[in-house]
Amino acid sequence: MEQNQTQPDLSDDIAQAFEALRGEVSLTCAAVEGLTAARERMPDYSVTLAEILAAQKSAAGGIERLEGSPAARLSPASLTKEIVKAAADARAEDRGILQQYRDAMSHSIGRLDGLVERGKTTHEQTRRLTWIGAGGLAAGILLWSILPGAIARALPASWHVPEWMAARTMGMDIHHAAARLVEVSHTPAGGIERAGTN
């Protein structure tokens, strides 16, 4: 009877062990399936990793160039001296360029002043020439109106220059002009003029 009691207990233990083993196997299968599914859902980082690697190489090359530059080998005091010297050279070059521009502007301003003065002088000369021309014209007109009469009176009377000038002024030949003058001298207006002249 004791054997019968131990027998069912042993078969129960075995059944429980198999159940536990089945549960563990099932958990293991589920874990393996989950890992496989997680691996399939995992994104491909190879492109991003390649870009990061290229950026690292570029940065490393830049650092190597910086380490190889002469400025990196200088002490802070030497670097400060080099910076001050470069700044002084740049300022000297800027001063030279500014001086060139200043000289060019002074030259241009001098030329403009000369042109303005020349323009003023030309304007003044034109104004003077205009006044001289107007004065000369007035003097010529005055002289032309006085001089022929004076010359005509100074010439001998036998030349009849005043009579010729009167005929020319009237637009007639000398005989018609003389007849016209005689005719006008007998009119009342002509008589008044004669009376006034006597």
C-alpha positions in Angstrom: 0.0 0.0 0.0 2.9 2.2 0.6 4.1 1.5 -2.9 0.8 2.6 -4.4 1.0 5.8 -2.5 4.5 6.6 -3.6 3.8 5.6 -7.2 1.2 8.3 -7.8 3.4 10.8 -6.1 6.3 10.0 -8.4 4.1 10.2 -11.5 2.7 13.5 -10.3 6.2 14.8 -9.8 7.2 13.7 -13.3 4.1 15.2 -14.8 4.8 18.5 -13.0 8.5 18.3 -14.1 7.4 17.8 -17.8 4.9 20.6 -17.4 7.6 22.9 -16.0 9.9 21.8 -18.8 7.2 22.4 -21.4 6.7 25.9 -20.0 10.4 26.7 -20.1 10.7 25.4 -23.6 7.7 27.5 -24.6 9.3 30.5 -23.0 12.6 29.8 -24.7 10.8 29.5 -28.1 8.9 32.7 -27.4 12.2 34.5 -26.5 14.0 33.2 -29.6 11.0 34.2 -31.8 11.0 37.7 -30.1 14.7 38.1 -30.7 14.3 37.2 -34.4 11.4 39.6 -34.8 13.3 42.3 -33.0 16.3 41.7 -35.3 14.0 42.0 -38.3 12.5 45.3 -37.0 15.9 46.8 -36.2 16.9 49.6 -38.7 20.0 49.4 -40.8 22.6 51.7 -39.2 25.4 50.9 -41.7 24.8 54.1 -43.8 24.7 56.3 -40.7 27.8 54.6 -39.3 29.6 55.1 -42.6 28.8 58.8 -42.5 30.0 59.1 -38.9 33.2 57.3 -39.8 33.8 59.7 -42.8 33.2 62.7 -40.6 35.6 61.3 -38.0 38.3 60.8 -40.7 37.7 64.4 -42.0 38.0 65.8 -38.4 41.1 63.7 -37.8 42.7 65.1 -41.0 41.8 68.7 -39.9 43.4 68.1 -36.5 46.5 66.7 -38.2 46.7 69.8 -40.4 46.3 72.0 -37.4 49.0 70.1 -35.5 51.3 70.4 -38.5 50.8 74.1 -39.0 53.6 76.5 -37.9 51.2 78.4 -35.6 50.5 75.3 -33.6 54.3 75.0 -32.9 54.5 78.5 -31.6 54.3 79.4 -27.9 51.5 81.8 -26.9 53.9 84.7 -26.6 55.4 84.0 -30.1 51.9 83.6 -31.5 50.9 87.0 -30.0 54.0 88.6 -31.6 53.1 87.1 -35.0 49.5 88.4 -34.7 50.7 91.9 -33.8 53.2 91.9 -36.7 50.6 90.7 -39.2 48.2 93.4 -38.0 50.8 96.1 -38.3 51.7 94.9 -41.8 48.0 95.0 -42.8 47.6 98.5 -41.3 50.6 99.7 -43.2 49.3 98.3 -46.4 45.9 99.9 -45.7 47.6 103.2 -45.0 49.5 103.0 -48.3 46.3 102.3 -50.2 44.5 105.2 -48.4 47.4 107.5 -49.2 47.2 106.6 -52.9 43.4 107.3 -52.9 44.0 110.6 -51.0 46.6 111.7 -53.6 44.4 110.7 -56.5 41.5 112.6 -55.0 43.7 115.7 -54.3 44.9 115.5 -57.9 41.3 115.2 -59.2 40.1 118.1 -57.0 43.0 120.2 -58.3 42.0 119.5 -61.8 38.4 120.3 -61.1 39.4 123.6 -59.5 41.5 124.4 -62.6 38.5 123.6 -64.8 36.2 125.7 -62.7 38.7 128.6 -62.8 39.2 128.2 -66.5 35.4 128.2 -67.0 35.1 131.4 -64.9 37.9 133.0 -66.9 36.3 131.9 -70.2 32.9 133.2 -69.1 34.6 136.5 -68.0 36.4 136.8 -71.3 33.2 136.0 -73.2 31.4 138.7 -71.3 34.2 141.2 -71.9 34.3 140.3 -75.6 30.5 140.8 -75.8 30.8 144.3 -74.3 33.7 145.2 -76.5 31.9 144.0 -79.6 28.7 145.9 -78.6 30.8 149.0 -77.9 32.7 148.6 -81.2 29.5 148.2 -83.0 28.0 151.3 -81.5 31.2 153.3 -82.2 31.2 152.0 -85.7 27.6 153.0 -86.3 28.3 156.4 -84.8 31.5 156.8 -86.8 29.8 155.6 -90.0 27.0 158.2 -89.5 29.5 161.1 -88.8 32.5 160.3 -90.9 31.0 160.2 -94.4 29.4 163.6 -93.9 32.7 165.1 -92.6 34.7 163.5 -95.4 32.1 164.7 -98.0 32.3 168.3 -96.7 36.1 168.2 -96.7 36.3 167.2 -100.3 36.4 169.8 -103.1 32.9 171.3 -104.0 33.6 170.5 -107.7 33.3 166.8 -106.9 29.6 167.2 -105.8 29.9 164.5 -103.1 27.1 165.9 -100.9 24.8 166.0 -103.8 25.7 162.5 -104.8 25.1 161.3 -101.2 21.7 163.0 -101.1 20.8 161.3 -104.4 21.9 157.9 -103.0 19.9 158.5 -99.9 16.8 159.3 -101.9 17.4 156.3 -104.2 17.4 158.4 -107.4 20.0 159.5 -109.9 21.4 163.0 -109.3 19.2 164.8 -111.8 15.9 163.4 -110.5 17.0 164.0 -106.9 17.9 167.6 -107.8 14.4 168.1 -109.4 12.8 166.5 -106.4 14.7 168.8 -104.0 13.7 171.9 -106.0 10.1 170.7 -106.1 10.0 170.1 -102.3 11.7 173.5 -101.6 8.7 175.3 -103.3 6.1 173.7 -101.2 4.7 175.4 -98.1 6.6 173.1 -95.9 9.7 173.8 -97.8 9.1 177.6 -97.5 8.7 177.2 -93.7 12.0 175.3 -93.6 13.7 178.1 -95.7 12.2 180.8 -93.5 13.4 178.9 -90.5 16.9 178.6 -91.9 17.1 182.3 -93.0 
